[in-house]
Amino acid sequence: MSSPLNILVVEDHDVLRAATVSWLTEQGHQVQGVVSAEELNDYNQSHASPDVYVIDLNLPGEDGLCLARRLRLEQPLVGIVMTTARSKIEDRVIGYKSGADIYLAKPVEPDELLAAIESLGHRLRTSHVSAQNGLRLDVDKCVLIGPAGETQLTYAETTLLSAMVNTQDEFMARSEVAATLGLANRHNTEPLLNVRLSQLRKKIHQAGGDGPILQSLRGRGYRLSTDLLLT
């Protein structure tokens, strides 16, 4: 097992909550349980924020979907595992759109829950290191955040960096980069593209990015040569 995680189980079924807390504790994690979103609010006021929340959807008061949306806004990098008897595709889609990292249909086998939480914990730690030592892009605000501070980006620049992070290939073709920056149908595309990329490189360096950052691949396109976390 990797290093212990701080886990909070939000489950109103007393027996299931106690069993889940007991099982995860036996595996070496630090685990607490609460009955509702309201009790969770009281818990968070007097304890450190958990690494991972395990949330049942059918909670009294504020339901699990609303709770997940709120937690995702308040703690963008926290892990959220949803557990529910709702197993239809549309239910899963709603769960993920509400902020879930992992959606598990009940009944959940203890080993599967543990594996899901520990896999999520590993990804969270990797993201946390990247956020501390590398660059983080707030997509909604178009702000690049790094060791040297914050830099405001344009919407087109934000879209380009997001696309370069999410692309299935290791690079984006020059024509794709130009189109993303709104230069596809412009005259003198080449010099304009070079100017825009030079400006973007400067902003990345201002935020604390090191190295070539936007690496030019002769005859192919461009590659993002630094870790960038999207939030």
Secondary structure, 3 states (H helix, E strand, C coil): CCCCCEEEEECCCHHHHHHHHHHHHHCCCEEEEECCHHHHHHHHHHCCCCCEEEEECCCCCCCHHHHHHHHHHHCCCCEEEEEECCCCHHHHHHHHHCCCCEEEECCCCHHHHHHHHHHHHHHHHHHHHHHHHCEEEECCCCEEEECCEEEECCHHHHHHHHHHHHCCCCCEEHHHHHHHCCCCCCCCHHHHHHHHHHHHHHHHHHHCCCCCCEEEECCCEEEECCCEEEC
